[in-house]
Amino acid sequence: MTKKRFKQCLQRVRQTPVLLVLSAEIFLGLFVSVFNLALFWKFTDKVLDQERFFFDNFIEISFYNLRTPQLTEVMHFFSFVGMDGIVFFSLMIPIFLYMKRRPYQAAFFSIMIGGGAILNLLLKFIIQRPRPMIEPLAFEHTYSFPSGHSMNSFIFFMAVSYYIYHFGRKRKLGVFAFVCALVATACIGISRIYLGVHHPSDVLGGFVTGFLWFLMLIVIDKTIDFYKIFKVGKK
């Protein structure tokens, strides 16, 4: 692209509010993604060196000291929601979107959730961090980092709140859904530490990785929208 052509494209973007907003969202998403990628790399590098995070022992012992039969039932429930519940709704939501004549959103949601789950398993296999061995209240056969429950629940709840915010008629409902998504994701992550199947750094690593995957796909989605609008405007 010549310098003159680039200036013409830039001028079009400045004069088109929709393109200007999309540009801002894309660049912001890229900036946060790069920051998140650096954070993920820092976590992974330390885990690969088999180093302990300074907050792991303190948080684990604190949570273990809170154990009661009643609280354990609650944590098992959140852990169940973080896996079986998400699997169920991850199958139902694309069907619902397709029935609402939103095939692109249905496919995009499926890629976001399914791709995130595959990425998590791939990272577990590559990193191979052992799980905690201190009195676990549940049993898992996969590796520990990053936490699958934390990563998958983060992607799922963020995707749902994102759709509610962008396609719902009430923005306040979208903001409320986003807050509920954060609370639900946090509860699921806490349950995995409480049950003794993950280190706190596993859970935090799951959140960071889930956020990175979510952001990358949103940036791709926004870029596709930008290209479509820009291309239509050229005709």
N, C-alpha and C positions, 0 to 999 in steps of 0.2 A: 504494500500500500504506500503510495506516494505521500509526501508531507501535505500537499494540497488536499488530497482525498481524505487524509486523516482529520484535517481541520474542518472539512465539510461534515464529516460524520460526528465530530465532537460538537459542532454547532447544532446539528439536528437533535442530539441528545439534550443539549441545554434548552432547546426550544420546545421539547416534548416532555411534559410533567411526568408521564408514566415511565418513560425511559430514564429520566433523571432519578426518580425514586428507585427503580430497579438497579441502576448503576450504583447508587449509594448502598443499597442492600447487599449487592454482590461484593463490593469492595470491603464493606464491614464484615461480611461473612468470611471472606478470604483472610482478613487481618486476624480475626478471632481464631480461625482455623489454624493459622501458622503458630499463634501463641499456644493453642491447645496441643498442637503436634509437638512443640518443644517440651511442653509439660509432660506429655505422654512418653516422649523419649527419655526424659529425665527419670521418670518412674521406672520404665522398663530397664534402663541401664543399671539402676541400682538393684532391681530384682535379679537381673542376670548375673550380677556380681555377688548374689546371695547375701546382700546386706539387709539388715533389719532397719525399718524406719523407726525414728525415735519415739513416735506416738503409738506404735503398734502394741507394745507390752502394756502400757498404761491403760489404753482404751479396752483392750481385751480383758484384763484383770478387773477393771471397773464394771464391765458388763457381766462378767461371770459372777461377780459378787451380788448382782441384782437378781439372780435367778430364783424364781419361785414357780410352783406348778401352774398357777394361773397365768403368769406372764409368759411362761414357756408355750402355753396353748395359743396365746395371742401371736407370738413370734412365729409359731408353726403356720398360723393362718396367713400372715403376711408373706412368708416364704412360699406358701402354696399359691397365693395370688401372683407372686413374682415369676412363677413358672407355668403352672397349669392354667391359671386364669388368663395370663397373657397369651398363651398358645391358643386357647379357645377364641378369645376376642380377635386375635390376629387373623384367624380364619373367617370369622363372621363379618368383620368390618369391610374387607374387600368385596365380599358378596353384597353387603348393603350399599356400598358405593357404586357397584356395577348396576344394581337395581335402580339406583337414583340417576342412571345414565351418566356416570362419571368414570368411564373405563380407564382414562389416563390416571386419575387419582387412585383408583383401585390397584392398578399395576404399580404405581409409584410407592404406595403404602406397602405392598407386598415385597417389593425390592428392598425398601428401607428396613423392614422387620426381618425378613429372611436373610438378607445380606449381612445385617448386623449379627445375627445368630451364627452364621458361617464364619464371619470374621472373628468372633469371640472364640469359637472352637479352634480356629487356626492359630490364634495367638497363644491359647493355652498349650497347644501342642508344641509350638516353637519355644516358648519360655519355660514350660515344665516346672513351675513352682509348686512344691509340696503344700498340702493343706495343713492347717494347725493340728497339733496332736494333743491338745489339752481338753479333755473331757467333752468331745463333740456330742451334741444332742440330735444330730442327724448324720447321715452317712452319704458321701459322694464319692464317685469313682473317677472323676476327671481331675485335672490339675486346678490350681487355685487362682492364678492371675491371668487376666482380670476376671473379676466376679461376673459370671454369666447372668445371674439374677439382676445384679445392679445395672449392668450394661444394657441388657435387653429391656428391662423395665423403664430405664431412662429413655431409650429410643421410642418405645411404645407410647408412653404417656406424653412425651414431647410431641410426637407425631399427631396424636389425638387432639391435644390442646392446640396445636398449630392449625389443624383442619377446622376445628371449632372457631378459632379466631378469624381465619381468613374466609371461610365459607358460611359461617353463621351470620345471622342478621344483627345480632347483639354483641358488640365488642366487649361489654362488661362481662358477659357470659364467657367469652374467650379468656379474659384475664383471670376470672374465677377458676376456669378449667386449668389454666397454667399453674396457679397457686396450688390447686388440688393435686396436680401432676407432680409438683416438687415434693409435697408432703408424702404422697403415696410412694414415690421413688425412695425418699429418705427412710421411710418405715421399712421398706423391703431390704434396703442395704443394711440397716441396723439389725434386722432380724437375722441376717446371715452371720454377722459378727457375734450376736448373742448366742446363736445355736452352735458356735464354735467351728463352723465350716469355712470361714474366711478370716483372713487378717483384715484390719481396717484399711490397710494400703491396697488390698485386693478390691475392696468396695470402692474406694476413691479412684483407683485405676479404672474400674468399670465405668464409673460416671464420666471420667475424662475421655475414655475411648468412645463411649456412647455418644457424648456430646460432639466429638470430632466427626464421627460417622454421620450423625444427624446433620451437622453443619455442612459437610461436604455435599450431601445429596440436596440440601436446600439451595446451596449455591449453584449446583448443576441445574436444578429446576428453574431458578430465577434466570440463569443464563439462557436457557431454552426459551423462556418467555420473552426475554429481551430480544433475542434473535428473531423470533416470530413477529413481534411488533415492529421492530426495525425493518424487517424485510417487507412487511405489508406497507409501511410508510414510503418505501422506495418506489412502489408501483404508481 
